[in-house]
Amino acid sequence: MCIIIMKMKNYTNKNLISFKQVDEYDSSSVYAPLVNAMRSYKENPCTGFHIPGHNRGQGVLKSFSSLIGMDALSLDTTDEFDNLGTLFPSTGAIDEAQKLASDAFGSKRTFFLTGGSTIANLALAFALTRPNDKIAIGRNCHRSVLSGMIISGANPQWIMPKKLDDWAIYGALSPVELREKLENDSNISLVWVTNPTYEGVVSDIEAISRVCHEFDVPLIVDEAHGCLWNFSDVLPKPALKCGADAVVHSLHKTGGSMTQSSMLHISQNSRFDVHKVEHALKLLHTTSPSLLLLTSLDAARAYLSSRVGRSAIENAIDNALYFRERASKISGVKVLNALSNVAFDVTKIFLKVDGLSGKRLESILELDFSIEIESASDEGILILSNIGNTQDEFDVLLNALEKIASSNYPDLAYLEGIKFMPLTAPRVVMTPREAYFSKKERVKKEDSIGRICAEVIALCPPGISVLLPGELITKEHLPYLSDFCEIDVLVK
Ligand SMILES: Cc1ncc(COP(=O)(O)O)c(C=O)c1O
C-alpha cells in the first residue's frame, strides 16, 4: 500500500510536466497522459536492476535490437516502475488514461487489457456467470466466450444468427428470436451477442437491448470489431449507446493500438457490479502488463478522438465506398453490398470472384500480387478499409482483382470437400465444462462420428466454433475438420 501511495505521489509531480508537454508533442493537442509519461520515462533513464532483464535493450541479440529498434526496447517495461502507474489497482498515468478512455467511449468504467479481447470475454464469463446458469449466446461468438463458459460452468443456450447462404457467412441476430427464447425460458440470466460479425454484418442492438431490458436480463456485446463506431456518425451506433451492460473492444484490430491491446467497458447504467469484473480481471490478467501495449491504447484513444483521427476514419469510409463501387463493376467480382434487411459496417468488405473459392483467391492475391487481405472463407475474402490505408492501395487491389477476374485461374483441387466457416447447428448433450472435465480419449476423426466432442474446435480467424465439448459429432462436421487427424471425445 505504501508503495502505491508513493508511486501516485511521484506520478502527480511528473503529471504537471506532462500537461505542459501536450502542445509540444501532440500536434492535434489531444492529451495522452500515458504517452507523455512514457516519453518522460525514456528521456530520464535510471540505472535499472529489475525486470525486464534486457535492461532497455542492452541484453538482446543484436540482429533483434536492430530489427525492432532500441527505442522500442527501451520502452519495454511493465507497470512497476518510474511513475507510469499500475493497472490493477489502477493508479497514476495508467488510471488517468483509462479514465480518458472511459470519457471518450461514454462508459462508467473502462479497463485497459493486454491479453486481447480474449481476456475480456474470459473475465466477463468468470465474473458474471455460475455453473449451470443459462446464458443466451449467438452461435457466431468467438471461442474466448466459449472458453469462458468452460471456466464458469455456465450452460449456453444457442441463438442461431441468420445465414447468408450465398456467401457462406452468418448474418444478423434476430431480436424476435431472442424474445421467443426469453419468453420460453425465464431462467436465462444473461444475453451475449457478437456485433458486428467478422464480415461486418450488423445486428439491431437497440432492438436486442430493448428486449433484454423488457425481460430484465443484462446484455454483453462483443463489439471486438466495432471500436471505430464511437468516433463516426456514419458507422453503426455503438452498443454502449444502445443500452448494453458491458462491451468488449479489440482496439488493436481496427482502432490503431498495438496487437493484443484491448478495452473492456462497463456502461453507465450497467446492471453489472464493476468490482466483480475487476476482481475477475485481477485473477486472470497477466501481472506484467506491457506498458508499450497500454500506452498504445492511450495513443489510440487520443488519436481517434482527435480531428486528425476522425478524418482518418472518414477516409477509411470513403475508401471503402470508392472500392465497393469500382469492384462491383468488375465482371466476375461480386461484393457483398447492402441487402434488404441486412445492415453493414461499410469498412468491412466481403467479396468473391466467380469460379474461385475464397481461400484460392486469397492465395492468388498473396503469391502473385503481394497483397495480404484480412481473411478468406469458403466463398469469399474479407478486406478491411482501415484508418491506415490509402486510396492508392485500393487501386492496387482493384487492378489485381481485374486481372484475376479476367484470367483463367483454376481453383485448387485439394480444397474440394473442405469447409471453413462453420454454419452448423449444434446438437448439445451436456455443458461445455461437464464434457471438458469428463474422461476423454483421442480417436481418429472418421471414428468420432456419433461420439461426444471433448475439445473446442474453432479455428481462427474467425474463431467461431465447429464443435464444443459436450456436442454430438456428426458427418456434417467432417468437411470442417481438415486440419485434424484425431479428436478428443468422451469415453463411452
Ligand atoms: C468477435 C471476437 N471477439 C473476441 C476476439 C478475441 O480477440 P483478441 O484476439 O483481441 O483476443 C475475437 C478475435 O478475433 C473476435 O473476433
The ligand as an ORCA input file, in Angstrom:
! r2SCAN-3c Opt
* xyz 0 1
  C     -15.703    -11.279    -32.059
  C     -14.374    -11.510    -31.394
  N     -14.305    -11.430    -30.066
  C     -13.151    -11.618    -29.395
  C     -11.994    -11.927    -30.086
  C     -10.731    -12.131    -29.335
  O      -9.958    -11.006    -29.520
  P      -8.400    -10.927    -29.272
  O      -7.769    -11.539    -30.477
  O      -8.186     -9.473    -29.138
  O      -8.088    -11.682    -28.037
  C     -12.020    -12.007    -31.498
  C     -10.808    -12.322    -32.245
  O     -10.740    -12.463    -33.410
  C     -13.251    -11.803    -32.166
  O     -13.332    -11.896    -33.497
*
